[in-house]
Structures are given as structure tokens and as C-alpha cells.
Amino acid sequence: MDRLPSEPAPQPTQPAPHPLPMAPTPTPSDPDPLPPDPVPTSAACFGARTAPKLLARLANPPRALAVKGNNIAVISRNDATGRDGAVTLIDLGTLQQYVVPSSGVLTQTLSLSNDFVYWSEGSGSNGTQVRRFALTEVQAPDTVWQGSFTFAAMLALGDEFFYAADSNVYQLADSALDSNALLEDVSPSQLVGDGTDRSDLYGSNCDQIWRLPQRGGSPQLVTETSCVSALATDGFDLFFSTTTPLPATTLNRVSASGGPVTTIGNVQDSGYAMQLDPQSVYFVTAKGLNQLDRTSSKVRLLVPGTSLRDVALDEHCVYWADARAKAVFTLEK
């Protein structure tokens, strides 16, 4: 059984700046012992310099998370039924939680822009929706897109939002909730960018990675590869993991403009979430959260665990979702 970290040291709580009410703290049904509820602190990464700290507990296992500014957004759901899902916003100043109104039939797709949290819900056969909820206003969620086809991927870059559906990549016009087909006849299962409004997009399917010009134009092939399970870029390099041939899963690097692929190493276990900063690449495998030093290309197991599901970064901290613990944790970089 994976050992869970201890709770943060008690600190005075701060008044909540967010107009949204706090969600009740769920009672865990997991038989494994969990740390007590977290208490906010003003220290960077809640003082998690050498050991992980608990940020939030959820009613169901978390599947995906994103961080932007003072907010973390998390999707959680009952894996046995695919229902009882929730989109939860966590205020990093107070650790208050707010559960966003949704159908509860949620997928694993989530993104945060400067002003909205976006997610997908429903299923292809019964109608899938892409929805958004304003971070600073109390109002009902908007529907960005709906259709009977399988929804593929989404990406928020600053104030911009992109999503892949119906074999097209769309860009949302915020003011009118209208979407423009940015690229046609492409079906990426993932969309990534370098985090800036002006970033080109990069997408992957099972055996190709493309550069998708944000301002229009034809997709440009970056490389052909075996099945891509995770992808991240800073606009200069692309890092990706592959899932075939199993179990020889590899971690790779290629220039964002194309060229030869460098295989960094064999990670043995499928990588299914990845983020990067100028110094490191963080990626999740079946063994836990790993950190790749971009200078030395050395990989170390940062946080062991067999049930980690996603990773997110801000300037100082790394965050991850743990399905078994039904919790979100953080650690200083």
C-alpha cells in the first residue's frame, strides 16, 4: 500500500476572496486511512519542500486536473458507473472547494483558461457536450459544443480555447459562443501548446504528431511514431511517451519544428500524463510521478504510487491526482 503524506501544519485560515460557496468535505468510503483535512498556509506549495502535502479530498477518484493562477480544477467520477462525476474548483488561497453544476456523466477532459473552466460530459451515443463555467461569476454553465460524435480533446491557452471534435479543430469566439473551424479533417486525440495565447497547437493521434498553426494553414507533420500516450511542449521541444510495443514504453524528445527523434529512455510503464517547465519534464506512469532533468536526461521517481492519474504545474509547485486516495497533492519543485 502506498504511504500517504501527513497533513500540513495548522495555520490561521484566510477569508475566501471567491464569491462561490464552499462544497462540503466528503466522508471517505475508502478503507485506507487518509490524512485529516488540509489547512491553508501562506508558504509556497503549502510548505511541501521535501514531502507531499494534501490539498483536497474528493467524494470520488480524481481523473484529471488543471491549474491556472489561484485555481485548481479537478474532474472526479465513479469509475464503476462512469457517473457521480464532479468538476470541483479549489481556491489555492483558502483551499475552499466549489462543485460546479454538471450532469455527473463526465469524461476525463478538462482545461482552464484565464476566465473559465472547460470540461466535456455525456457520451457519444447519447450526445456529448463541451461546457464552461466562469471563474469569477455565479451563473449557470454555458454549452460550447454538443454533438453525437465522440469528442476528442481540448486546450485553453490564456484567453483562447480550442477543441477537437467531428474531425475538425475549432477555436471558440468567447463573446458569442460561436466556434470557427480552425483546421479541417484532422482528429487529434491530444492538443497541447506552450501556454501562451500566440502558441501554435500540437496534436497527436496513435502514430503521428502534427504542428497545427493557430492562425490557420495546413497541419505540418512533426514526426511519425508508435502510439503516443502523453505529449507536452514549450514551443521549442516536444516530449512524448509511447505505449507500443508494450512493455517497452519509451520517453522521447523531438524538435517542435520536426527532425530526428531522440529516445531518452525506456520507462517500462505507460506514461499517460505529462507537463514540463524549463528545467524538468514531469510524467505519470503506473509506478508514480517521475521527473526528467532536461539537461542531464536523468529520470527519477519523484512520488511513488500506483494510482496517480494526472499532473499539473505552476511556477513553483507540481500538483497531482491520486485516485486511490481520492485526493489532490502538491510538492515544491
Buried (B, 14 or more C-beta within 10 A) or exposed (E): EBEBBEBBEEEEEBEBEBEBEBBEEBEBEEEEEBBEEBBBBEBBBBBBEEEBBBBBBBBBBBBBBBBBEBBBBBBBBBEEEEEBBBBBBBBBBBBBBBBBEBEBBBBBBBBBBBBBBBBBBBBEEEEBBBBBBBBEEEEEBBEBBBBEEBBBBBBBBBEBBBBBBBEBBBBBEBEEEEBEEBBEEBBBBBBBBBBEEEBBBBBBBEEBBBBBBBEEEEBEEBBEBBBBBBBBBBBEBBBBBBBBEEEEBBBBBBBBEBEEBEEBEEBEBBBBBBBBBEEBBBBBBBBBBBBBEBEEEEBEEBBEBBBBBBBBBBEEBBBBBBBBBBBBBBBBB
